[in-house]
Amino acid sequence: MSRSPEQTVRAVWQRIFNEHDLAAADELVAEHYVQHTPGVPGGREGFKRTFARYLAQSPDLRVEPRSVVEIGDLVVIRGRVFMSTPPPGHVSPIEVVDVFRVADGMLQEHWELP
């Protein structure tokens, strides 16, 4: 199945972030995924470990996309993250802006904007 970059990012937000289906990362996140957030591990397995930690902290975690823009292989998505137990220094919902580079229907890189 061929997905556009926007469809890939929306699938990650729905299947992994909202449905908590970590196995979906095997088809949506590249093995050598690059995470540009300091202190957050890269790679598909690092992505899974990080998200599993968020789910353990807040099993009711869900996201709500507000706007999505696709520019070539980049997708900028703005949304809200709802968590009963947000990370220290944050209050739910957390407003986020993420930039993903997508190739071959898989997340390749991620940057988050403050």
DODO-691943 format. One record per atom (N, C-alpha, C, O): residue in three letters; z, y, x. Coordinates in steps of 0.1 Angstrom, whole numbers, plus 5000, padded with zeros to 4 digits. Last residue first. Layout:
BEGIN
ALAZYX ...
//
This chain:
BEGIN
PRO519952405094 PRO521352445090 PRO521352535077 PRO522352575073 LEU517752135089 LEU517952275091 LEU519352315086 LEU519752265076 GLU516951845107 GLU517651905096 GLU517852055099 GLU518252085110 TRP514251625114 TRP515051745118 TRP515751795105 TRP515251795094 HIS512851315123 HIS513651395113 HIS514351515120 HIS514951495131 GLU510051085125 GLU510951185131 GLU511651265119 GLU511151275108 GLN508850895109 GLN508750885123 GLN509850975130 GLN510350935141 LEU508750705080 LEU509450815087 LEU509350795102 LEU509650685106 MET505550565071 MET506950545075 MET507450675082 MET506750755088 GLY502850565066 GLY503750535055 GLY505250515058 GLY505950465051 ASP501650635090 ASP501550505085 ASP502550465074 ASP503050355074 ALA504050895095 ALA502850835099 ALA502850685094 ALA503850625094 VAL505851195091 VAL505551065086 VAL504151025091 VAL503251095092 ARG508551395099 ARG507151365103 ARG506951215098 ARG507751125101 PHE510651595078 PHE510251465083 PHE508851465088 PHE507951525082 VAL513251815074 VAL511851805078 VAL511651665084 VAL512351625093 ASP515451935050 ASP515151835060 ASP513651845062 ASP512851875053 VAL518152105038 VAL516752115040 VAL516352025052 VAL516952035063 VAL520752095013 VAL520152045026 VAL518652085026 VAL518052105015 GLU523952155000 GLU522552205000 GLU521952165014 GLU522452195024 ILE526151944986 ILE525751994999 ILE524252034998 ILE523451944995 PRO528251984958 PRO527051934964 PRO526752014977 PRO527052124978 SER530851924981 SER529751874973 SER529551954961 SER530452004955 VAL531452095011 VAL531852074997 VAL530652024990 VAL529552074991 HIS532452035045 HIS531452045035 HIS532052025021 HIS533151965020 GLY534451985064 GLY533752115064 GLY532752135054 GLY532052245053 PRO533851635067 PRO534751755069 PRO533951885070 PRO532851885077 PRO531551505042 PRO532051515055 PRO532951635057 PRO532851735049 PRO532851435008 PRO531851485017 PRO532451495031 PRO533651485033 THR533351224986 THR534051244998 THR533151305008 THR532651225017 SER531551214966 SER532851234962 SER533751264974 SER534751334973 MET528451394969 MET529351294975 MET530851324970 MET531251434970 PHE525151484967 PHE526451474959 PHE527251364965 PHE526751254966 VAL522951714980 VAL523551584982 VAL524951584975 VAL525751674978 ARG519851864971 ARG521351864971 ARG521851724973 ARG521251624967 GLY517052004989 GLY517751934978 GLY519251944979 GLY519752024987 ARG513852015002 ARG515052085000 ARG515752024988 ARG515151994978 ILE511651905027 ILE512251875014 ILE513651945013 ILE514451945022 VAL508651895042 VAL509851975041 VAL510451945027 VAL509751965017 VAL506751685061 VAL507251705048 VAL508551775049 VAL509451735056 LEU503851645081 LEU505151695080 LEU505551715065 LEU504651755057 ASP501151585084 ASP502051475085 ASP503551515084 ASP504451425086 GLY500251845063 GLY499751745072 GLY500651625072 GLY500851565062 ILE502851935046 ILE501952005055 ILE501451905066 ILE502051885076 GLU504351935015 GLU503651845025 GLU502651935033 GLU501851995027 VAL507352015001 VAL506152065006 VAL505651975017 VAL506351935026 VAL509552014974 VAL508951934985 VAL507651994988 VAL506852034980 SER512752084959 SER511352124962 SER510852044974 SER511652014983 ARG514951924952 ARG514652044945 ARG513252094947 ARG512552134938 PRO516351594949 PRO515351684955 PRO515051804946 PRO514951794934 GLU519451484951 GLU518551544940 GLU517551634947 GLU517951744952 VAL521351194958 VAL520551314962 VAL519751364950 VAL519251284942 ARG524551044960 ARG523251054954 ARG522651184959 ARG523351284962 LEU527350834965 LEU526450934971 LEU525050924963 LEU524550824960 ASP529450674958 ASP528750734947 ASP527650834952 ASP527050904944 PRO530750594982 PRO529850504975 PRO529050554963 PRO528050494959 SER531450745009 SER531250804995 SER530250704988 SER529050734987 GLN531950595031 GLN532750715029 GLN532650755014 GLN533650805009 ALA529950405029 ALA531350355029 ALA532250475026 ALA533250455020 LEU527650575030 LEU527950505017 LEU529450445017 LEU530050445007 TYR527850665056 TYR527950765045 TYR528250685032 TYR529150745024 ARG527450415069 ARG528750485071 ARG528950595060 ARG530050605055 ALA524850365062 ALA525850275057 ALA527250335058 ALA528150315050 PHE523550565076 PHE523650575061 PHE524650485056 PHE525350515046 THR523950475102 THR524450605098 THR524550615083 THR525550655078 ARG522650225102 ARG524150235105 ARG524650365100 ARG525750375094 LYS519950305096 LYS520750215087 LYS522250225089 LYS523050235079 PHE519450455119 PHE519350515106 PHE520150435096 PHE520950495088 GLY519650255139 GLY520550375139 GLY520650445125 GLY521650485120 GLU517550095131 GLU518850045130 GLU519950155131 GLU520950145124 ARG515350275137 ARG515650225123 ARG517050175122 ARG517650205111 GLY516250545159 GLY515750415156 GLY516050375142 GLY516950425135 GLY519150735168 GLY517850725163 GLY517550575161 GLY518350485161 PRO522450865159 PRO521550775166 PRO520150765159 PRO519950785147 VAL523651185162 VAL523251085152 VAL522250995159 VAL521251045164 GLY524151375181 GLY525251285177 GLY524851175167 GLY525651095165 PRO521851615168 PRO522751575178 PRO523951485173 PRO524551515163 THR519051525152 THR520351575149 THR521251525160 THR521451405162 HIS516551395154 HIS516751515162 HIS518151585159 HIS518351695164 GLN515551075156 GLN516551155149 GLN516851275158 GLN517451255169 VAL512750885154 VAL513450985163 VAL514251075154 VAL513751135145 TYR512150535151 TYR512350665144 TYR513150755154 TYR514150715160 HIS511050295159 HIS511450385169 HIS511650525164 HIS511250625170 GLU510450175134 GLU511450105143 GLU511950205153 GLU513150195157 ALA510350395106 ALA509750335118 ALA510750275127 ALA511950335128 VAL511050335073 VAL511550395085 VAL510950325097 VAL511150205099 LEU510150175052 LEU510050315051 LEU510350395064 LEU510050515065 GLU510749905055 GLU509349945052 GLU509150095051 GLU507950135051 ASP513349905062 ASP512449815070 ASP511049855067 ASP510149835075 ALA514650045043 ALA514350115055 ALA513450035064 ALA512650095072 ALA515249875023 ALA514049955021 ALA513650025034 ALA512550065036 ALA517849795028 ALA516749705032 ALA515349775031 ALA514449735038 LEU519449975015 LEU519249995030 LEU518149905035 LEU517449935045 ASP519550114987 ASP518849994992 ASP518550015007 ASP517450055010 HIS520650314972 HIS521450254982 HIS520850124987 HIS521650034990 GLU519350474954 GLU519650334950 GLU520450254960 GLU520850144957 ASN519450724968 ASN519950714954 ASN520250564950 ASN521250544944 PHE518550664995 PHE519650754992 PHE520250744978 PHE521450754977 ILE516550454992 ILE517650445001 ILE518850534997 ILE519950484996 ARG514950534969 ARG515350394972 ARG516550384981 ARG517450304978 GLN514750824970 GLN515050744958 GLN515650614962 GLN516750574958 TRP514250904997 TRP515350964989 TRP515750884977 TRP516950874974 VAL512050735002 VAL513350725010 VAL514450785002 VAL515550725001 ALA510250834984 ALA510650694983 ALA511950674991 ALA512850594986 ARG509851084993 ARG510451074980 ARG510950924978 ARG511950904972 VAL508551025018 VAL509851085018 VAL510551075004 VAL511751045004 THR506250895007 THR507150825016 THR508550885016 THR509550815014 GLN505051104993 GLN505450984986 GLN506450904994 GLN507350844989 GLU504451275015 GLU505351315005 GLU505951194997 GLU507151184994 PRO502551125030 PRO503851165035 PRO504851205025 PRO506051155026 SER501250865007 SER501150995013 SER502551025020 SER503550965017 ARG500850515012 ARG501550625006 ARG501250755014 ARG501050755026 SER499250225006 SER499150345013 SER499850455006 SER499550484994 MET500049885008 MET500050005000 MET500050125009 MET500850135018 
//
